[in-house]
C-alpha cells in the first residue's frame, strides 16, 4: 500500500495538473483575414532636404539665418571671410580694363602699329613707282644697270617691310583679342570664386537646423545647416536585402510613429533605390503619404509594414503550430504535410491538407 501511494505521488509531480490520463488539448483551423507584409524602419525627411556645405575653406564670418527661418532661392545663408578672394577679383578687374583699353580701336599700342604700316605702305608705293620708271628706261636703253638694280632692291625691301608691318599689326590684333577674352574669363572666374564665399539657398524652403557659430573655421566637409521644403515630407525607409526582391513601386505601406501612438498612416512606395548600403545591408525605399499626420518634423522615427498580399476568409492556424515549414501535428506523434500560403507575424494560411473540422496539436 505504501509503495502504491508513493508511485501515485511521483506521477502527480511529473505529469501536468489534471491527473495521469488527461488528454492533450488541440485546436481547429479558423477562417480569418490575413495580411503578408515586409517590415521596415526609417525616418521622416523633408522634400529636397540637404546639408548645406561650403565650397571653400575659411573663417565663418557671418550667419544670416536661424533654425525655423524661411528662405528664398539664392538667399545668402552664410558668409566666409574672403579677403584674398576680393583682392584676386580686383586684380582680375584691373587686368580686364587694361586689356579692353589695349584692344580698343585708336589705342596707343594699335595706333603706333597702324602708323608704321601706313609709313611702310607709302614707302613701298613710292619705291614701286621709281622701280617701274627705271624699268621702262632700261627697256629704252636709258640709264645704267646699277641704277636699275638699286631701284629694284629698294622696291623689294620696302615691299617686304610693308608686308611684315601689316602682318605684325594683324598678329597684335589677334593677340589683343585673345588677351581680352582671357581677361574676361579670369574676371568671371574670380567673381565666381568670390561668390563661393557667399553660401546661398538652393530653393525656397525652411532652415531646419544650423550647426555652426560665427568665427569657426570651416571646410568643404563641414556641414553648416539643414534646409528642406516647407510642409512637404515623406518617409525614407530601410529594407533588408532579404526582402527587397518582393517590393515594387506602388505597394501600400502602413506607417506608425512614436509621436502618433495607436495611429496608422497609409502611404505608397514611390522609389526603390537600386543599390545596397554595404555597411547596413539595407536598401533605401521612399514612400509618399496618402493620409498625412497633422504635423511632421524631419528625422522623426517611423516603422512600416509594406503590404505584399491581403486575403480574406482564409483558413489559418497560429504559426507556432507549424512544423518544419510545411507540417502539423495531428494525433500523438502523427505529422501531416500541408501547403501554406501567405503569413504574418502570428498566423499562416493553409491552402491544402487541412480544413476547419480537423484538430491539430501544439508541438
C-alpha positions as MATLAB code, in Angstrom:
seq = 'XXXXXXXXXXXXXXXXXXXXXXXXXXXXXXXXXXXXXXXXXXXXXXXXXXXXXXXXXXXXXXXXXXXXXXXXXXXXXXXXXXXXXXXXXXXXXXXXXXXXXXXXXXXXXXXXXXXXXXXXXXXXXXXXXXXXXXXXXXXXXXXXXXXXXXXXXXXXXXXXXXXXXXXXXXXXXXXXXXXXXXXXXXXXXXXXXXXXXXXXXXXXXXXXXXXXXXXXXXXXXXXXXXXXXXXXXXXXXXXXXXXXXXXXXXXXXXXXXXXXXXXXXXXXXXXXXXXXXXXXXXXXXXXXXXXXXXXXXXXXXXXXXXXXXXXXXXXXXXXXXXXXXXXXXXXXXXXXXXXXXXXXXXXXXXXXXXXXXXXXXXX';
ca = [
       0.000    0.000    0.000;
       2.801    2.457    0.837;
       4.528    1.670   -2.457;
       1.329    2.419   -4.400;
       0.860    5.798   -2.644;
       4.482    6.805   -3.411;
       4.065    5.811   -7.093;
       0.948    7.966   -7.469;
       2.675   10.918   -5.783;
       5.625   10.584   -8.166;
       3.288   10.505  -11.198;
       1.432   13.598   -9.956;
       4.711   15.520   -9.794;
       5.879   14.584  -13.314;
       2.572   14.960  -15.218;
       0.559   18.188  -15.834;
      -2.143   19.072  -13.398;
      -5.331   17.134  -14.044;
      -4.358   13.534  -13.415;
      -2.441   10.761  -15.042;
      -4.600   10.151  -18.087;
      -5.723   13.679  -19.165;
      -5.755   14.074  -22.998;
      -3.720   16.842  -24.689;
      -5.887   19.737  -25.950;
      -5.838   20.693  -29.663;
      -7.276   23.445  -31.873;
      -9.056   23.569  -35.213;
      -8.070   25.865  -38.114;
     -10.150   29.032  -38.335;
     -11.384   31.388  -41.041;
      -9.906   34.898  -40.889;
      -8.280   37.666  -42.882;
      -4.512   37.580  -43.195;
      -2.017   40.139  -44.455;
       1.547   39.416  -45.520;
       3.913   42.343  -45.085;
       7.601   43.296  -45.008;
       8.842   45.237  -42.010;
      10.923   48.366  -42.487;
      12.177   51.203  -40.313;
      13.257   54.685  -41.251;
      12.908   58.425  -40.758;
      10.793   61.322  -41.940;
      12.575   63.536  -44.487;
      11.639   66.932  -45.884;
      11.340   67.145  -49.657;
      14.664   68.251  -51.115;
      16.308   68.065  -47.681;
      20.060   68.621  -47.914;
      23.021   69.539  -45.774;
      24.463   72.967  -46.543;
      28.190   72.574  -47.244;
      30.708   75.332  -48.064;
      32.640   75.172  -51.329;
      35.774   76.765  -49.856;
      37.628   76.726  -46.562;
      37.800   79.751  -44.322;
      36.501   81.587  -41.280;
      32.718   81.688  -40.897;
      32.307   85.449  -40.680;
      28.501   85.843  -40.744;
      25.420   83.644  -40.207;
      22.378   85.224  -41.810;
      19.687   82.707  -40.742;
      18.407   80.840  -37.715;
      16.596   77.494  -37.330;
      12.974   77.922  -38.371;
      13.628   80.777  -40.837;
      12.036   80.575  -44.265;
      14.409   81.325  -47.130;
      14.109   82.084  -50.826;
      16.147   80.653  -53.674;
      19.660   82.231  -53.844;
      19.203   83.932  -50.462;
      22.503   84.252  -48.566;
      22.734   81.821  -45.638;
      26.395   82.142  -44.580;
      29.398   84.329  -45.369;
      33.019   83.155  -45.213;
      35.939   85.569  -44.800;
      37.183   86.320  -48.330;
      39.921   88.990  -48.226;
      42.245   87.125  -50.632;
      39.337   86.413  -52.963;
      38.387   90.091  -53.055;
      41.970   91.063  -53.905;
      42.119   88.453  -56.672;
      38.853   89.741  -58.070;
      40.120   93.327  -58.048;
      43.330   92.290  -59.844;
      41.288   90.449  -62.463;
      39.069   93.511  -62.949;
      42.080   95.778  -63.482;
      43.608   93.297  -65.941;
      40.334   93.225  -67.866;
      40.137   97.017  -68.030;
      43.733   97.200  -69.309;
      43.070   94.554  -71.936;
      39.895   96.329  -73.067;
      41.831   99.585  -73.358;
      44.621   97.998  -75.423;
      42.129   96.257  -77.709;
      40.041   99.347  -78.313;
      40.391  100.934  -81.768;
      42.605  104.031  -81.502;
      44.554  102.755  -78.515;
      48.196  103.879  -78.243;
      49.532  100.411  -78.995;
      47.390   99.862  -82.087;
      47.828  103.453  -83.236;
      51.609  103.096  -83.270;
      51.443   99.860  -85.259;
      48.914  101.279  -87.720;
      51.160  104.327  -88.271;
      54.132  102.057  -89.007;
      52.025  100.155  -91.530;
      50.973  103.400  -93.235;
      54.583  104.627  -93.480;
      55.750  101.288  -94.838;
      52.938  101.274  -97.401;
      53.766  104.815  -98.573;
      57.451  103.925  -98.976;
      56.523  100.722 -100.781;
      54.241  102.622 -103.189;
      56.918  105.268 -103.840;
      59.668  102.692 -104.454;
      57.263  100.823 -106.703;
      56.812  103.933 -108.883;
      60.616  104.531 -109.064;
      61.254  100.883 -109.938;
      58.668  100.801 -112.752;
      60.049  104.084 -114.151;
      63.600  102.744 -114.109;
      62.414   99.510 -115.708;
      60.811  101.462 -118.595;
      64.026  103.449 -119.059;
      66.095  100.264 -119.191;
      63.804   98.900 -121.893;
      64.608  102.078 -123.874;
      68.334  101.613 -123.193;
      68.345  104.672 -120.943;
      70.233  104.553 -117.645;
      72.699  102.100 -116.190;
      72.292   98.595 -114.894;
      73.436   99.675 -111.427;
      70.619  102.246 -111.177;
      68.089   99.610 -112.195;
      69.387   97.106 -109.592;
      69.310   99.757 -106.861;
      65.682  100.665 -107.655;
      64.729   97.027 -107.744;
      66.393   96.303 -104.371;
      64.747   99.357 -102.781;
      61.347   98.252 -104.148;
      61.692   94.681 -102.839;
      62.959   95.881  -99.445;
      60.082   98.327  -98.951;
      57.584   95.710 -100.120;
      58.918   93.224  -97.575;
      58.859   95.872  -94.815;
      55.274   96.769  -95.661;
      54.058   93.162  -95.639;
      55.924   92.495  -92.384;
      54.406   95.536  -90.645;
      50.931   94.621  -91.872;
      51.280   91.020  -90.645;
      52.582   92.326  -87.337;
      49.508   94.537  -86.952;
      47.176   91.614  -87.659;
      49.037   89.407  -85.179;
      48.845   92.052  -82.478;
      45.118   92.490  -83.077;
      44.578   88.715  -82.688;
      46.825   88.687  -79.617;
      44.943   91.559  -78.000;
      41.628   89.878  -78.767;
      42.809   86.654  -77.111;
      44.203   88.572  -74.139;
      40.859   90.343  -73.773;
      38.968   87.048  -73.815;
      41.352   85.524  -71.244;
      40.955   88.599  -69.061;
      37.160   88.286  -69.257;
      37.328   84.595  -68.328;
      39.731   85.362  -65.477;
      37.418   88.060  -64.190;
      34.376   85.778  -64.366;
      36.288   83.034  -62.534;
      37.419   85.437  -59.848;
      33.840   86.680  -59.424;
      32.601   83.085  -59.169;
      35.274   82.262  -56.617;
      34.300   85.382  -54.757;
      30.695   84.178  -54.864;
      31.778   80.813  -53.402;
      32.395   82.636  -50.132;
      28.684   83.542  -50.028;
      26.651   80.357  -49.401;
      23.109   80.591  -50.761;
      19.907   78.566  -50.561;
      19.255   76.207  -53.470;
      15.463   76.771  -53.399;
      12.582   78.304  -51.458;
      12.391   76.393  -48.195;
      12.929   76.266  -44.443;
      16.109   76.211  -42.354;
      15.591   73.209  -40.078;
      18.864   73.482  -38.176;
      22.124   75.463  -38.011;
      25.193   73.563  -36.809;
      27.940   76.201  -36.583;
      28.704   79.533  -34.934;
      30.326   82.683  -36.256;
      34.121   82.635  -36.022;
      34.506   78.895  -36.584;
      36.913   77.579  -39.200;
      35.018   75.548  -41.807;
      35.922   73.423  -44.846;
      34.005   71.751  -47.692;
      33.493   68.737  -45.393;
      31.848   70.834  -42.647;
      28.003   70.715  -42.567;
      26.635   74.162  -41.753;
      22.862   73.663  -41.765;
      19.915   71.572  -42.970;
      17.469   73.080  -45.475;
      14.356   71.490  -46.978;
      10.963   72.261  -48.443;
       8.210   73.624  -46.175;
       5.371   71.264  -45.144;
       6.440   68.609  -47.659;
       7.568   65.368  -46.031;
       7.987   61.718  -46.962;
       9.095   58.504  -45.193;
      12.570   57.271  -46.083;
      12.677   53.557  -45.239;
      15.439   50.968  -44.874;
      14.573   47.480  -46.154;
      16.727   44.412  -45.561;
      18.312   42.767  -48.598;
      16.379   39.540  -47.898;
      13.073   41.341  -48.558;
      13.909   43.833  -51.328;
      13.149   41.445  -54.220;
       9.492   41.281  -53.153;
       8.934   45.042  -53.291;
       7.752   47.225  -56.168;
       6.633   50.813  -56.641;
       3.002   51.470  -55.819;
       2.734   48.933  -52.977;
       0.760   50.046  -49.920;
       2.678   50.942  -46.763;
       1.273   51.225  -43.229;
       3.258   53.773  -41.207;
       3.394   54.102  -37.419;
       5.275   56.737  -35.396;
       6.074   57.266  -31.746;
       4.591   60.756  -31.995;
       1.210   59.313  -33.043;
       0.801   56.208  -30.898;
      -2.102   53.991  -31.871;
      -2.484   55.605  -35.312;
      -1.642   54.056  -38.660;
      -0.985   56.269  -41.704;
      -1.264   54.915  -45.211;
       1.473   55.550  -47.794;
       2.663   54.049  -51.083;
       6.152   53.221  -52.345;
       7.375   55.831  -54.837;
      11.014   54.834  -55.372;
      13.286   51.858  -54.713;
      16.979   52.749  -54.896;
      18.834   50.019  -56.827;
      21.984   49.868  -54.702;
      22.569   48.294  -51.315;
      24.304   50.020  -48.434;
      27.243   47.665  -47.834;
      27.565   48.699  -44.200;
      23.937   48.134  -43.143;
      22.986   45.573  -45.850;
      19.822   47.622  -46.441;
      18.176   49.262  -49.445;
      16.663   52.733  -49.386;
      12.944   52.888  -50.224;
      10.999   56.174  -50.416;
       7.248   56.419  -49.875;
       4.524   59.065  -50.185;
       1.807   59.651  -47.608;
      -1.775   59.057  -48.710;
      -3.060   60.291  -45.357;
      -0.831   62.879  -43.699;
      -0.302   63.313  -39.952;
      -1.285   66.754  -38.690;
       2.368   67.763  -38.104;
       5.669   66.246  -39.131;
       9.315   67.049  -38.461;
      12.490   65.818  -40.190;
      14.241   62.795  -38.644;
      11.160   61.521  -36.772;
      11.471   57.739  -36.441;
       8.944   55.603  -38.309;
       8.129   51.904  -38.524;
       6.414   50.488  -41.572;
       4.705   47.374  -42.829;
       4.878   47.132  -46.614;
       1.830   45.124  -47.646;
       2.622   42.289  -50.063;
      -0.722   40.448  -50.077;
      -4.109   40.511  -48.309;
      -6.552   37.585  -48.229;
      -9.972   37.448  -46.624;
     -11.784   34.316  -45.411;
      -8.611   32.259  -45.460;
      -8.064   29.049  -43.490;
      -5.376   29.954  -40.948;
      -3.563   28.444  -37.995;
      -1.181   30.022  -35.470;
       2.402   29.961  -36.782;
       3.628   28.169  -33.668;
       1.589   25.091  -34.715;
       3.591   24.723  -37.935;
       6.426   22.193  -38.024;
       9.398   22.444  -40.396;
       7.542   24.986  -42.514;
       5.033   22.543  -44.046;
       3.810   20.047  -41.399;
       1.364   19.971  -38.496;
       0.877   17.533  -35.592;
      -2.438   15.667  -35.798;
      -2.580   12.983  -33.096;
       0.100   11.550  -30.878;
       3.313   11.998  -32.907;
       1.416   11.861  -36.221;
       2.595   14.544  -38.638;
       0.663   15.709  -41.665;
       2.050   17.677  -44.604;
       0.210   20.870  -45.575;
       0.578   23.518  -48.272;
       0.936   27.043  -46.904;
       0.200   30.453  -48.415;
       0.801   33.939  -47.089;
       1.738   34.540  -43.481;
       2.052   37.347  -40.953;
       3.738   37.521  -37.562;
       1.081   35.361  -35.859;
      -0.794   33.324  -38.480;
      -0.141   31.280  -41.584;
      -2.598   30.484  -44.385;
      -3.319   26.820  -45.149;
      -4.003   26.197  -48.838;
      -4.449   22.420  -48.653;
      -4.038   19.487  -46.277;
      -6.316   20.853  -43.501;
      -9.863   22.068  -43.097;
     -11.773   23.634  -40.215;
     -13.040   20.266  -38.931;
      -9.609   18.806  -38.237;
      -7.827   19.111  -34.912;
      -4.125   19.897  -34.624;
      -1.833   19.954  -31.630;
       0.959   22.188  -30.424;
       4.344   20.519  -30.891;
];
